[in-house]
Amino acid sequence: MEDELLIAFDSTQQALRAEMLLEYAELEIDIFPTPKEITAGCAISIQFEGERLSEVRHIIADQKIEIRGIFGKNNEGYVLIESGGEHHE
């Protein structure tokens, strides 16, 4: 999984918290407007490299960041890879 993945959030507070923690962990991320096809409560999403997924999962679970889900992109648009209710601790 080398493509870019996207984390969508239900709240701006959680998105900004995730941004700070992921940057602190020296992961390369981009702040990205949440695509219209992803129904989320927050207009901000975080894009990151797919190969860093396990690190991102660890930070999200360890810091108890509330997310809507992690999405990948294919020819049809965005697909849910992992919903926010799943925790990998």
DSSP file with accessible surface (Angstrom, degrees, kcal/mol):
  #  RESIDUE AA STRUCTURE BP1 BP2  ACC     N-H-->O    O-->H-N    N-H-->O    O-->H-N    TCO  KAPPA ALPHA  PHI   PSI    X-CA   Y-CA   Z-CA
    1    1 A M              0   0  131      0, 0.0    52,-0.2     0, 0.0     0, 0.0   0.000 360.0 360.0 360.0  89.8    0.0    0.0    0.0
    2    2 A E        +     0   0  151     48,-0.2    48,-0.3    49,-0.1    49,-0.2   0.561 360.0  99.4 -98.9 -12.8    2.1    2.9   -1.3
    3    3 A D  S    S-     0   0  113     46,-0.2    47,-2.3     1,-0.1     2,-0.2  -0.161  84.5 -84.5 -71.0 171.7   -0.6    5.3   -2.1
    4    4 A E  E     -A   49   0A  80     45,-0.2    69,-0.5    46,-0.1     2,-0.3  -0.535  43.0-159.3 -75.7 139.8   -1.8    8.2    0.0
    5    5 A L  E     -AB  48  72A   5     43,-3.2    43,-2.4    -2,-0.2     2,-0.4  -0.795   4.9-142.0-115.2 164.2   -4.3    7.5    2.6
    6    6 A L  E     -AB  47  71A   2     65,-2.7    65,-3.2    -2,-0.3     2,-0.5  -0.983   2.7-152.4-132.4 133.5   -6.7    9.9    4.3
    7    7 A I  E     -AB  46  70A   0     39,-2.8    39,-2.0    -2,-0.4     2,-0.3  -0.936  16.3-161.6-103.4 125.3   -7.9   10.1    7.9
    8    8 A A  E     -AB  45  69A   0     61,-2.6    60,-3.0    -2,-0.5    61,-1.5  -0.829   7.4-158.0-105.8 148.8  -11.4   11.7    8.3
    9    9 A F        -     0   0    0     35,-0.5    33,-1.1    -2,-0.3    32,-0.4  -0.840  25.8-142.9-125.1 159.1  -12.6   13.1   11.6
   10   10 A D  S    S+     0   0   73     56,-0.4     2,-0.4    -2,-0.3    57,-0.1   0.634  90.6  34.4 -91.6 -18.4  -15.9   14.0   13.3
   11   11 A S     >  -     0   0   38     55,-0.3     4,-1.8     1,-0.1    -1,-0.2  -0.995  68.4-135.3-140.6 146.7  -14.5   17.1   15.0
   12   12 A T  H  > S+     0   0   70     -2,-0.4     4,-2.8    29,-0.2     5,-0.3   0.865 107.0  61.3 -63.4 -35.9  -11.9   19.7   14.1
   13   13 A Q  H  > S+     0   0  147      1,-0.2     4,-2.1     2,-0.2    -1,-0.2   0.923 106.1  45.0 -57.9 -45.0  -10.5   19.4   17.6
   14   14 A Q  H  > S+     0   0   19      2,-0.2     4,-2.6     1,-0.2    -1,-0.2   0.881 112.0  52.9 -68.1 -36.6   -9.6   15.8   17.0
   15   15 A A  H  X S+     0   0    1     -4,-1.8     4,-2.6     2,-0.2    -2,-0.2   0.936 111.3  45.4 -63.7 -45.4   -8.1   16.6   13.6
   16   16 A L  H  X S+     0   0   87     -4,-2.8     4,-2.2     2,-0.2    -2,-0.2   0.885 112.9  50.8 -67.4 -36.8   -5.9   19.4   15.0
   17   17 A R  H  X S+     0   0   76     -4,-2.1     4,-2.4    -5,-0.3    -2,-0.2   0.931 111.4  48.0 -64.2 -44.9   -4.8   17.1   17.9
   18   18 A A  H  X S+     0   0    2     -4,-2.6     4,-3.0     1,-0.2     5,-0.3   0.919 109.3  53.9 -62.7 -42.5   -4.0   14.3   15.4
   19   19 A E  H  X S+     0   0   47     -4,-2.6     4,-2.5     1,-0.2     5,-0.3   0.946 110.3  46.6 -56.4 -48.1   -2.0   16.8   13.2
   20   20 A M  H  X S+     0   0  114     -4,-2.2     4,-2.3     1,-0.2    -2,-0.2   0.939 115.3  45.2 -61.4 -45.6    0.1   17.9   16.2
   21   21 A L  H  X S+     0   0   29     -4,-2.4     4,-1.6     2,-0.2    -1,-0.2   0.891 113.6  48.3 -69.7 -38.9    0.8   14.3   17.3
   22   22 A L  H  <>S+     0   0    1     -4,-3.0     5,-2.3     2,-0.2    -1,-0.2   0.901 113.3  47.7 -69.1 -39.0    1.6   13.0   13.9
   23   23 A E  H ><5S+     0   0  101     -4,-2.5     3,-1.9    -5,-0.3    -2,-0.2   0.904 108.7  54.7 -66.7 -38.5    3.9   15.9   13.2
   24   24 A Y  H 3<5S+     0   0  202     -4,-2.3    -1,-0.2     1,-0.3    -2,-0.2   0.866 104.8  53.8 -61.0 -34.9    5.6   15.4   16.6
   25   25 A A  T 3<5S-     0   0   43     -4,-1.6    -1,-0.3    -5,-0.2    -2,-0.2   0.389 119.0-117.4 -80.4   5.1    6.2   11.7   15.5
   26   26 A E  T < 5 +     0   0  170     -3,-1.9     2,-0.4     1,-0.2    -3,-0.2   0.811  61.3 152.6  61.5  34.9    7.9   13.2   12.4
   27   27 A L      < -     0   0    8     -5,-2.3     2,-0.7    28,-0.0    -1,-0.2  -0.769  50.0-118.8 -89.9 139.4    5.4   11.6   10.0
   28   28 A E        +     0   0  137     -2,-0.4    21,-0.6    21,-0.0     2,-0.3  -0.704  48.6 162.6 -81.1 117.7    5.0   13.5    6.7
   29   29 A I  E     -C   48   0A  17     -2,-0.7     2,-0.4    19,-0.1    19,-0.2  -0.889  28.3-149.6-132.4 161.5    1.4   14.6    6.5
   30   30 A D  E     -C   47   0A  84     17,-2.1    17,-3.2    -2,-0.3     2,-0.4  -0.996  20.1-127.4-130.4 139.5   -0.7   17.0    4.6
   31   31 A I  E     -C   46   0A  78     -2,-0.4    15,-0.2    15,-0.2    13,-0.0  -0.732  38.4-178.7 -82.7 134.9   -3.9   18.8    5.8
   32   32 A F  E     -C   45   0A  65     13,-3.1    13,-3.2    -2,-0.4     2,-0.1  -0.988  33.3-105.9-140.2 138.2   -6.5   18.2    3.1
   33   33 A P  E     -C   44   0A  98      0, 0.0    11,-0.2     0, 0.0    10,-0.1  -0.472  48.8-104.3 -63.6 136.3  -10.1   19.3    2.7
   34   34 A T        -     0   0   25      9,-2.4     6,-0.1    -2,-0.1   -26,-0.0  -0.479  41.2-114.0 -63.6 123.3  -12.4   16.3    3.4
   35   35 A P    >   -     0   0   18      0, 0.0     3,-1.8     0, 0.0    -1,-0.1  -0.287  19.6-119.6 -59.5 146.7  -13.6   15.0    0.1
   36   36 A K  T 3  S+     0   0  205      1,-0.3     4,-0.1     3,-0.1    -2,-0.1   0.806 110.5  61.5 -58.9 -32.7  -17.4   15.4   -0.5
   37   37 A E  T 3  S+     0   0  111      2,-0.1     2,-0.7     1,-0.1    -1,-0.3   0.658  91.1  76.7 -73.7 -11.3  -17.9   11.7   -0.9
   38   38 A I  S <  S-     0   0   10     -3,-1.8     2,-0.8    41,-0.0    -1,-0.1  -0.877  80.1-144.1 -97.8 115.7  -16.6   11.1    2.6
   39   39 A T        +     0   0  114     -2,-0.7     2,-0.3     2,-0.0    -3,-0.1  -0.689  38.9 151.5 -80.5 112.1  -19.4   12.0    5.1
   40   40 A A        -     0   0   28     -2,-0.8   -30,-0.2    -4,-0.1    -2,-0.0  -0.972  53.7-129.4-140.6 157.5  -17.6   13.5    8.0
   41   41 A G  S    S+     0   0   56    -32,-0.4     2,-0.4    -2,-0.3   -29,-0.2   0.435  92.5  62.5 -84.8  -0.1  -18.4   16.1   10.7
   42   42 A C        -     0   0    6    -33,-1.1   -33,-0.2   -31,-0.2   -31,-0.1  -0.980  68.4-146.8-132.0 140.4  -15.1   18.0   10.0
   43   43 A A  S    S+     0   0   78     -2,-0.4    -9,-2.4   -10,-0.1     2,-0.5   0.553  80.0  81.5 -81.1  -7.8  -13.9   19.8    6.9
   44   44 A I  E     + C   0  33A  43    -11,-0.2   -35,-0.5   -35,-0.1     2,-0.3  -0.860  53.3 174.0-105.5 132.0  -10.3   18.9    7.6
   45   45 A S  E     -AC   8  32A   0    -13,-3.2   -13,-3.1    -2,-0.5     2,-0.5  -0.871  25.3-129.6-123.8 163.8   -8.7   15.5    6.8
   46   46 A I  E     -AC   7  31A   0    -39,-2.0   -39,-2.8    -2,-0.3     2,-0.4  -0.968  16.6-157.0-117.6 127.5   -5.1   14.4    7.1
   47   47 A Q  E     +AC   6  30A  33    -17,-3.2   -17,-2.1    -2,-0.5     2,-0.3  -0.828  20.7 163.8-102.4 139.9   -3.3   12.7    4.2
   48   48 A F  E     -AC   5  29A   1    -43,-2.4   -43,-3.2    -2,-0.4     2,-0.3  -0.957  44.0 -79.9-148.9 167.3   -0.3   10.5    4.8
   49   49 A E  E >   -A    4   0A  52    -21,-0.6     3,-2.2    -2,-0.3   -45,-0.2  -0.521  34.9-133.4 -73.8 133.6    1.7    7.8    3.0
   50   50 A G  G >  S+     0   0    3    -47,-2.3     3,-1.9   -48,-0.3     4,-0.2   0.810 103.0  65.8 -57.6 -30.8    0.1    4.4    3.0
   51   51 A E  G 3  S+     0   0  123      1,-0.3     3,-0.3   -49,-0.2    -1,-0.3   0.682  96.9  57.1 -68.8 -11.8    3.4    2.7    4.0
   52   52 A R  G <> S+     0   0   69     -3,-2.2     4,-2.4     1,-0.2     3,-0.3   0.275  73.2 111.9 -98.0  11.6    3.2    4.6    7.4
   53   53 A L  H <> S+     0   0   14     -3,-1.9     4,-3.0     1,-0.2     5,-0.2   0.889  73.2  52.0 -56.0 -44.1   -0.3    3.1    8.2
   54   54 A S  H  > S+     0   0   83     -3,-0.3     4,-2.1     1,-0.2    -1,-0.2   0.910 111.4  47.5 -64.2 -37.3    0.9    1.0   11.1
   55   55 A E  H  > S+     0   0   75     -3,-0.3     4,-2.2     2,-0.2    -1,-0.2   0.917 113.0  48.5 -66.7 -43.1    2.6    4.0   12.8
   56   56 A V  H  X S+     0   0    0     -4,-2.4     4,-2.7     1,-0.2     5,-0.2   0.932 110.7  51.1 -62.8 -45.7   -0.5    6.1   12.3
   57   57 A R  H  X S+     0   0   70     -4,-3.0     4,-2.6    -5,-0.2    31,-0.3   0.910 109.4  51.5 -56.1 -43.5   -2.7    3.4   13.7
   58   58 A H  H  X S+     0   0  115     -4,-2.1     4,-3.2    -5,-0.2     5,-0.3   0.932 111.3  45.8 -62.0 -45.9   -0.5    3.1   16.8
   59   59 A I  H  X S+     0   0   24     -4,-2.2     4,-2.6     2,-0.2     6,-0.3   0.931 113.0  50.3 -64.5 -43.7   -0.6    6.9   17.4
   60   60 A I  H  <>S+     0   0   12     -4,-2.7     5,-2.2     1,-0.2     4,-0.3   0.934 117.5  39.6 -60.1 -45.2   -4.4    7.0   17.0
   61   61 A A  H ><5S+     0   0    3     -4,-2.6     3,-0.9    -5,-0.2    -2,-0.2   0.942 116.9  48.7 -70.8 -45.8   -4.9    4.1   19.3
   62   62 A D  H 3<5S+     0   0   89     -4,-3.2    -2,-0.2     1,-0.3    -1,-0.2   0.885 119.3  37.9 -63.6 -39.2   -2.3    5.1   21.9
   63   63 A Q  T 3<5S-     0   0   72     -4,-2.6    -1,-0.3    -5,-0.3    -2,-0.2   0.365 106.5-125.7 -94.5   2.7   -3.5    8.7   22.1
   64   64 A K  T < 5 +     0   0  139     -3,-0.9     2,-0.4    -4,-0.3    -3,-0.2   0.885  41.2 178.7  53.3  46.7   -7.2    7.8   21.8
   65   65 A I      < -     0   0    2     -5,-2.2     2,-0.6    -6,-0.3    -1,-0.2  -0.659  26.0-131.2 -79.6 130.1   -7.8   10.1   18.9
   66   66 A E        +     0   0  130     -2,-0.4   -56,-0.4   -55,-0.0   -55,-0.3  -0.757  34.1 175.3 -87.4 119.9  -11.4    9.9   17.7
   67   67 A I        -     0   0   13     -2,-0.6   -58,-0.3    17,-0.3     3,-0.1  -0.869  38.6-141.4-122.0 157.1  -11.5    9.4   13.9
   68   68 A R  S    S-     0   0   88    -60,-3.0    16,-2.0     1,-0.3     2,-0.3   0.874  75.0 -67.2 -76.9 -42.1  -14.3    8.8   11.4
   69   69 A G  E     -BD   8  83A   0    -61,-1.5   -61,-2.6    14,-0.3     2,-0.5  -0.949  40.4 -92.9 169.8 172.5  -12.1    6.4    9.5
   70   70 A I  E     -BD   7  82A   0     12,-2.7    11,-3.1    -2,-0.3    12,-1.7  -0.958  43.2-166.8-111.3 131.2   -9.1    5.8    7.3
   71   71 A F  E     -BD   6  80A  23    -65,-3.2   -65,-2.7    -2,-0.5     2,-0.3  -0.899  13.6-161.4-124.1 146.5   -9.7    5.9    3.6
   72   72 A G  E     -BD   5  79A   7      7,-2.5     7,-3.1    -2,-0.3     2,-0.4  -0.777  23.1-122.3-114.8 166.0   -7.9    4.9    0.4
   73   73 A K  E     + D   0  78A 127    -69,-0.5     5,-0.2    -2,-0.3     2,-0.2  -0.916  32.4 164.4-115.5 134.9   -8.6    6.1   -3.1
   74   74 A N  E >   - D   0  77A  64      3,-3.3     3,-1.1    -2,-0.4     0, 0.0  -0.650  58.2 -74.3-127.7-168.3   -9.4    4.0   -6.1
   75   75 A N  T 3  S+     0   0  162      1,-0.3     3,-0.1    -2,-0.2    -2,-0.0   0.783 130.2  48.9 -62.3 -28.7  -10.8    4.7   -9.5
   76   76 A E  T 3  S-     0   0  165      1,-0.3     2,-0.4     0, 0.0    -1,-0.3   0.564 121.3 -97.0 -86.6 -12.4  -14.4    5.2   -8.1
   77   77 A G  E <  S-D   74   0A   9     -3,-1.1    -3,-3.3     2,-0.0     2,-0.4  -0.976  73.2  -6.4 133.4-145.9  -13.3    7.5   -5.3
   78   78 A Y  E     -D   73   0A  44     -2,-0.4     2,-0.4    -5,-0.2    -5,-0.2  -0.710  55.3-164.9 -94.7 139.2  -12.6    7.0   -1.7
   79   79 A V  E     -D   72   0A  63     -7,-3.1    -7,-2.5    -2,-0.4     2,-0.4  -0.958  26.0-113.5-123.0 140.5  -13.1    3.6    0.1
   80   80 A L  E     +D   71   0A  96     -2,-0.4    -9,-0.2    -9,-0.2     3,-0.1  -0.565  32.6 173.7 -72.8 124.0  -13.1    3.0    3.8
   81   81 A I  E    S+     0   0A  62    -11,-3.1     2,-0.3    -2,-0.4   -10,-0.2   0.789  73.1   3.9 -93.9 -39.8  -10.2    0.9    4.9
   82   82 A E  E    S-D   70   0A  10    -12,-1.7   -12,-2.7     4,-0.0    -1,-0.4  -0.974  71.8-133.1-152.0 128.9  -10.8    1.1    8.6
   83   83 A S  E >   -D   69   0A  43     -2,-0.3     3,-1.4   -14,-0.2   -14,-0.3  -0.449  28.3-112.5 -83.8 161.6  -13.6    2.6   10.6
   84   84 A G  T 3  S+     0   0   16    -16,-2.0   -17,-0.3     1,-0.3   -15,-0.2   0.680 109.6  68.6 -66.7 -18.3  -13.0    4.8   13.6
   85   85 A G  T 3  S+     0   0   66    -17,-0.3     2,-0.3   -19,-0.1    -1,-0.3   0.680  81.4  90.7 -76.2 -14.0  -14.5    2.3   16.0
   86   86 A E    <   -     0   0   94     -3,-1.4     2,-0.4     2,-0.0    -4,-0.0  -0.644  57.4-168.2 -87.9 134.6  -11.7   -0.1   15.5
   87   87 A H        -     0   0  102     -2,-0.3     2,-0.7     2,-0.0   -29,-0.1  -0.986  10.5-161.7-123.8 132.4   -8.7    0.1   17.8
   88   88 A H              0   0   83     -2,-0.4   -27,-0.2   -31,-0.3   -26,-0.1  -0.821 360.0 360.0-112.3  85.6   -5.4   -1.7   17.2
   89   89 A E              0   0  173     -2,-0.7   -31,-0.0   -28,-0.1    -2,-0.0  -0.683 360.0 360.0-105.2 360.0   -3.6   -1.7   20.5
